[in-house]
Amino acid sequence: MIVRVIVPFGFGMTQINQQQGEITVGPDPSSFTIDIDSTNYDAFVVPPDVELPDGTFTQTQYAQVVPVGEINAILTAATRNVLPIV
């Protein structure tokens, strides 16, 4: 899967904002790597939550990893019928 990284102001690592790369999930379901060399980028930090007038806390915007494409080698559903015969 090809993804685009969106990093809002305040999170650091602005150099990676809007870059695209291939994503690999693992070693557990909540971890992933992207084939972008970020060796010389600023550190990624999550800014503190903003306090709302009602006393609750929230982020104004979150960093995102958005799918934008797929690697053809794993795109099997478009090249053969993968639906079960009923």
Summary of the structure (lengths in Angstrom):
residues: 86
radius of gyration: 17.9
end to end distance: 30.0
largest distance: 56.3
contacts: 151
relative contact order: 0.28
helix: 7%
strand: 30%
